[in-house]
């Protein structure tokens, strides 16, 4: 009798088994997502459509893209070299962050409502954290790939100078993006804790999207905010990511300094995941003591 091989390779050893479970969840969600071609296309086009509103409106009011860029620089006191590029980066990062919260929150809520969160995730002997990690990694990888494709497409659609992406500072922008992805995973876990607690995701996403766009300064530099709001915006890790990429590509001013901003971004990369894991675990234990994760 021929031996039946598992769909995914089963490794020996406790750690390898857990990593295999993480890979299973990640690969399963990627496979499911790839079946919906329309959703894949829209995830790329949506940030471009979002960026087109302020770009076209600003150009129409100012009279030309050049005049819009000059007016934007004088009004916001920035030295950003491309008005369209500044808006495009903001829209892409907004989509990256909000979609990460959206995808992870809805996955958790869907598992909860179908009854598979408790029976399929919490009863797995490998530990639910590894399964949650697999879903969080899928969310970030999916949205990061969409980010890169939409960026390349947006450069040609809005006629952004391609030489901006060919200089040495591009590496600095990539470094800010890589460091910024890790805190986004942590923010997804924090949002997942809120979903577990309140058993709601739709209205929470609506509030979070508005809050994210405001704190990140999607279409404006956060330096123009009042002092208190500016301080709150600096506590939000994606704000540093957005400004860091704009600083590298479009000569936008740093909050403190180039390397100081990079150091703070690195610090957020280290601490946010631990804060998120602690808070998620705390909320989870409280929920399990009361209603349980299977009730909705």
C-alpha positions as CSV (number, residue, x, y, z in Angstrom):
1,X,0.0,0.0,0.0
2,X,1.3,3.4,-1.0
3,X,1.9,5.8,1.8
4,X,-0.4,8.8,1.8
5,X,1.8,11.9,2.0
6,X,0.5,15.0,3.8
7,X,-0.4,18.1,1.8
8,X,2.3,20.1,3.7
9,X,5.6,18.5,4.8
10,X,5.5,17.5,8.4
11,X,8.8,18.2,10.1
12,X,10.0,16.4,13.2
13,X,10.7,18.3,16.3
14,X,8.4,20.6,18.3
15,X,9.6,23.9,16.9
16,X,9.6,22.7,13.3
17,X,6.0,21.3,13.8
18,X,4.9,24.7,15.0
19,X,6.6,26.5,12.1
20,X,4.9,24.0,9.8
21,X,1.5,24.9,11.3
22,X,2.3,28.6,10.8
23,X,3.2,27.9,7.1
24,X,0.0,25.9,6.7
25,X,-2.2,28.8,7.7
26,X,-0.1,31.3,5.7
27,X,-0.2,29.2,2.5
28,X,-3.8,28.3,2.9
29,X,-4.9,32.0,3.1
30,X,-2.6,32.9,0.1
31,X,-4.1,30.1,-2.0
32,X,-7.7,31.2,-1.1
33,X,-6.9,34.8,-1.8
34,X,-5.3,34.0,-5.2
35,X,-8.6,32.4,-6.3
36,X,-10.4,35.8,-6.2
37,X,-8.8,37.6,-9.2
38,X,-11.1,40.7,-8.8
39,X,-10.1,41.2,-5.2
40,X,-6.4,40.9,-6.1
41,X,-6.8,43.6,-8.8
42,X,-8.8,45.9,-6.7
43,X,-6.3,45.7,-3.8
44,X,-3.8,47.2,-6.3
45,X,-6.0,49.8,-7.9
46,X,-7.7,51.1,-4.7
47,X,-4.7,53.1,-3.3
48,X,-4.1,54.6,-6.8
49,X,-7.8,55.6,-7.0
50,X,-7.5,57.0,-3.5
51,X,-4.4,59.1,-4.3
52,X,-5.9,60.3,-7.6
53,X,-8.6,62.4,-5.7
54,X,-6.2,64.9,-4.0
55,X,-3.7,64.8,-6.9
56,X,-6.3,65.7,-9.6
57,X,-8.1,68.1,-7.4
58,X,-5.0,69.9,-6.4
59,X,-3.7,70.1,-10.0
60,X,-7.1,71.4,-11.2
61,X,-7.3,74.1,-8.5
62,X,-3.7,75.2,-8.9
63,X,-3.8,75.1,-12.7
64,X,-1.1,72.5,-13.2
65,X,0.8,69.7,-11.4
66,X,3.8,72.0,-11.1
67,X,1.8,74.8,-9.5
68,X,0.1,72.3,-7.2
69,X,3.5,71.1,-6.0
70,X,4.7,74.6,-5.4
71,X,1.5,75.6,-3.5
72,X,1.7,72.4,-1.4
73,X,5.3,73.2,-0.5
74,X,4.6,76.8,0.5
75,X,1.5,75.9,2.5
76,X,2.9,73.0,4.4
77,X,6.4,74.4,4.7
78,X,7.9,71.2,3.3
79,X,10.5,70.7,0.6
80,X,8.9,67.6,-0.9
81,X,9.9,67.4,-4.5
82,X,6.7,65.8,-5.9
83,X,3.2,66.6,-4.9
84,X,1.8,63.5,-6.7
85,X,4.5,61.3,-5.2
86,X,3.8,62.6,-1.7
87,X,0.1,61.8,-2.0
88,X,0.8,58.4,-3.6
89,X,3.1,57.3,-0.8
90,X,0.5,58.4,1.8
91,X,-2.3,56.5,0.1
92,X,-0.3,53.3,-0.4
93,X,0.8,53.2,3.3
94,X,-2.7,54.0,4.4
95,X,-4.0,51.0,2.4
96,X,-1.2,48.8,3.7
97,X,-2.0,49.6,7.4
98,X,-5.8,49.7,7.1
99,X,-5.9,46.5,5.0
100,X,-3.7,44.7,7.5
101,X,-6.1,45.6,10.3
102,X,-9.1,44.8,8.1
103,X,-7.9,41.4,6.9
104,X,-6.7,40.2,10.3
105,X,-9.8,41.5,12.1
106,X,-12.2,40.0,9.7
107,X,-10.4,36.6,9.7
108,X,-10.6,36.5,13.5
109,X,-14.3,37.5,13.4
110,X,-15.1,35.1,10.7
111,X,-13.5,32.2,12.5
112,X,-15.5,33.3,15.6
113,X,-18.8,33.4,13.9
114,X,-18.4,30.1,12.0
115,X,-17.5,28.4,15.3
116,X,-14.0,27.4,14.1
117,X,-12.1,29.8,16.3
118,X,-12.6,27.7,19.4
119,X,-12.7,24.2,17.8
120,X,-10.2,24.8,15.0
121,X,-7.7,27.2,16.6
122,X,-7.9,27.2,20.4
123,X,-8.0,23.4,20.6
124,X,-4.9,22.9,18.4
125,X,-2.2,21.3,20.7
126,X,0.6,23.2,18.9
127,X,-0.5,26.5,20.4
128,X,-2.8,29.1,18.9
129,X,-0.2,31.7,18.8
130,X,1.6,30.0,15.9
131,X,-1.7,29.9,13.9
132,X,-2.4,33.5,14.6
133,X,1.1,34.4,13.5
134,X,0.6,32.6,10.2
135,X,-2.5,34.7,9.5
136,X,-0.7,37.9,10.5
137,X,2.2,37.1,8.2
138,X,-0.2,36.5,5.3
139,X,-1.9,39.9,5.9
140,X,1.4,41.8,5.9
141,X,2.9,39.9,2.9
142,X,-0.2,40.2,0.8
143,X,-0.5,44.0,1.4
144,X,3.2,44.5,1.0
145,X,3.2,42.9,-2.5
146,X,0.1,45.0,-3.4
147,X,2.0,48.1,-2.1
148,X,5.0,47.5,-4.4
149,X,2.9,46.8,-7.5
150,X,0.7,49.8,-6.9
151,X,3.7,52.0,-6.3
152,X,5.2,51.0,-9.7
153,X,1.9,51.4,-11.5
154,X,1.2,54.8,-9.8
155,X,4.6,56.2,-10.9
156,X,3.6,55.7,-14.5
157,X,0.0,56.8,-14.2
158,X,0.8,60.1,-12.4
159,X,4.0,60.7,-14.5
160,X,6.2,60.8,-11.4
161,X,9.9,61.3,-12.1
162,X,11.4,57.8,-12.2
163,X,14.8,59.1,-11.3
164,X,13.6,59.6,-7.8
165,X,13.5,55.9,-7.3
166,X,17.0,55.3,-8.8
167,X,19.1,57.2,-6.3
168,X,20.9,56.0,-3.1
169,X,18.1,57.3,-0.8
170,X,15.8,54.6,-2.2
171,X,17.7,52.1,0.1
172,X,16.8,54.3,3.1
173,X,13.1,54.3,2.0
174,X,13.2,50.5,1.7
175,X,14.7,50.2,5.2
176,X,12.0,52.4,6.7
177,X,9.4,50.2,4.9
178,X,10.9,46.9,6.2
179,X,11.2,48.2,9.7
180,X,7.6,49.5,9.5
181,X,6.1,46.2,8.6
182,X,6.9,44.6,12.0
183,X,4.9,47.1,14.0
184,X,2.0,46.7,11.6
185,X,1.9,43.0,12.6
186,X,1.7,44.1,16.2
187,X,-1.0,46.6,15.4
188,X,-3.0,43.8,13.8
189,X,-2.7,41.8,17.0
190,X,-3.9,44.7,19.0
191,X,-6.8,45.2,16.7
192,X,-7.5,41.5,17.0
193,X,-7.7,41.8,20.8
194,X,-10.3,44.5,20.4
195,X,-12.3,42.3,18.0
196,X,-12.2,39.4,20.6
197,X,-13.3,41.8,23.4
198,X,-16.2,43.6,21.6
199,X,-17.1,40.9,19.1
200,X,-17.4,43.5,16.3
201,X,-15.3,44.3,13.4
202,X,-17.2,46.4,10.8
203,X,-17.8,49.5,12.8
204,X,-14.4,49.2,14.5
205,X,-12.7,49.2,11.0
206,X,-14.7,52.3,10.0
207,X,-13.4,54.2,13.1
208,X,-9.8,52.8,12.8
209,X,-9.5,53.8,9.1
210,X,-10.4,57.4,9.9
211,X,-8.0,57.4,12.9
212,X,-5.2,55.8,10.9
213,X,-5.5,58.3,8.1
214,X,-5.5,61.2,10.5
215,X,-2.5,60.0,12.6
216,X,-0.4,59.0,9.6
217,X,-1.0,62.3,7.8
218,X,-2.0,60.5,4.6
219,X,-2.5,63.7,2.6
220,X,-0.7,66.2,4.8
221,X,2.4,66.5,7.0
222,X,1.5,65.8,10.6
223,X,3.8,68.7,11.6
224,X,0.9,71.1,10.9
225,X,-1.2,69.5,13.6
226,X,-1.7,71.1,17.0
227,X,0.9,70.2,19.6
228,X,-1.1,67.6,21.5
229,X,-2.4,65.9,18.3
230,X,1.1,66.0,16.8
231,X,2.5,64.2,19.9
232,X,-0.3,61.5,19.6
233,X,0.6,61.1,15.9
234,X,4.2,60.4,16.8
235,X,3.1,57.6,19.1
236,X,1.7,55.8,16.0
237,X,4.5,53.8,14.4
238,X,3.2,54.0,10.7
239,X,3.5,57.8,11.0
240,X,7.3,57.4,11.2
241,X,7.2,54.9,8.3
242,X,5.3,57.3,6.0
243,X,7.5,60.3,6.8
244,X,10.6,58.2,6.5
245,X,9.8,57.0,3.0
246,X,8.7,60.6,2.0
247,X,12.0,61.9,3.5
248,X,14.1,59.4,1.5
249,X,12.3,59.8,-1.8
250,X,11.0,63.4,-1.8
251,X,13.2,65.3,0.6
252,X,10.4,65.8,3.1
253,X,11.8,67.1,6.5
254,X,12.6,64.6,9.2
255,X,10.9,64.8,12.6
256,X,14.2,64.9,14.4
257,X,16.9,63.8,12.0
258,X,17.4,61.1,9.4
259,X,19.2,58.7,11.7
260,X,17.3,59.7,14.8
261,X,14.0,58.9,13.0
262,X,15.4,55.6,11.8
263,X,16.5,54.7,15.3
264,X,13.0,55.5,16.7
265,X,11.4,53.4,13.9
266,X,13.8,50.5,14.9
267,X,12.8,51.0,18.5
268,X,9.1,50.7,17.6
269,X,10.0,47.5,15.6
270,X,11.4,46.0,18.8
271,X,8.8,47.0,21.4
272,X,5.4,47.0,19.5
273,X,5.3,43.2,18.9
274,X,5.9,42.4,22.6
275,X,3.3,45.0,23.7
276,X,0.8,43.5,21.2
277,X,1.5,39.9,22.3
278,X,1.1,40.9,26.0
279,X,-2.2,42.8,25.4
280,X,-3.6,40.1,23.1
281,X,-2.9,37.4,25.7
282,X,-4.4,39.5,28.5
283,X,-7.6,40.2,26.6
284,X,-7.8,36.6,25.4
285,X,-7.6,35.3,29.0
286,X,-10.3,37.6,30.2
287,X,-12.6,36.6,27.3
288,X,-12.0,32.9,28.0
289,X,-12.9,33.4,31.7
290,X,-16.3,35.0,30.8
291,X,-18.1,34.3,27.5
292,X,-15.4,32.3,25.8
293,X,-14.1,32.9,22.3
294,X,-16.8,30.7,20.6
295,X,-19.7,33.0,21.5
296,X,-20.7,35.9,19.4
